[in-house]
Amino acid sequence: MNKQRSAGSTAVSLSLRERLLNRIDERAAALGMNRSSYFSYLAAKDISDGGPLTIIPLDDVEPPSEEVKKKLRKTKFPDRK
């Protein structure tokens, strides 16, 4: 069964720990959003804000690999608008 998507939208697959996904769903619901809208909002806000990405260790999130950390340190971010 194919889910109807709005024009210009596509599906993505993410691997998340179940506890984190539950917390995401709870937060999205508290904001009156569905999961997709929540992820879209967070990504759009981060891209709009620019600057370095602060990674805070959480119990239910695997820490980024050293390779990812290295790429983040080398990433050039545009100035904030």
N, C-alpha and C positions, 0 to 999 in steps of 0.2 A: 504494500500500500504506500503510495507516494503522498507525502505531506505537501499541501499547497504552500508555496512561499511567495512573498511579495516580490515584485519585479526587481531584478538586480541582486537578489539575495541568493546565497548558496549555503549548503550544509557543510559543517566541519565536524571532525571527530577529535575529542580530547580525552586523555586518560587522567583521571583525578581520583584521589582517594575518596572513598564513600563518605566519610565524615565531613570532608571539605565540601563535597557536592551538596550534602544536606545543609550545611551552613550557608552555602551560596544560595540555595533555593529558599531558605528561611529569610535571608537578607533581601533577596529580590522580591519576595512576597510582601515583606514589611514595607517595601518601597512602592508596592503596587505594580511591579514589573514581572515579566516572565524571565526565565533564565537567559534566553538569547538577548533580550533587551538589556539586561544587566551587564552581560559580557560586552555587548556592543558599546554601551555607555562608558564602561571602564576603559576600554581600548581607545575610544574616541577622545576621552578626557586626557589620557596619558599622552597620546599623540599630539593633542592640542597644547598641553602644558609644556611638553618637551623636557629637556634637562635629563639628568641622570635618573635612573630607576633605582629606588631604594628597596632593597630586598631585606625583609625582616623575617628571621626564622620563626616558623610556626610548627606546632606539634604535628599537624596533619598535612604538611606540605614538605615534599622532598626538597632539600637545599639544591640550588643550581650547581651543576658540575663546574669544575675548574675551567673547562673550555668555555662555558657560557659566561662565567665571571670575567674571563679574559676578553671576550668579545664585547661585553658591556663596558669594560674600562676603555676600550679602543673606539667605541662608538662616538661619532661626532653628532651632537645635537644642535639643531637650529636655536637661535636666541628666542626667548619667549616673546610673544606678541602682546 
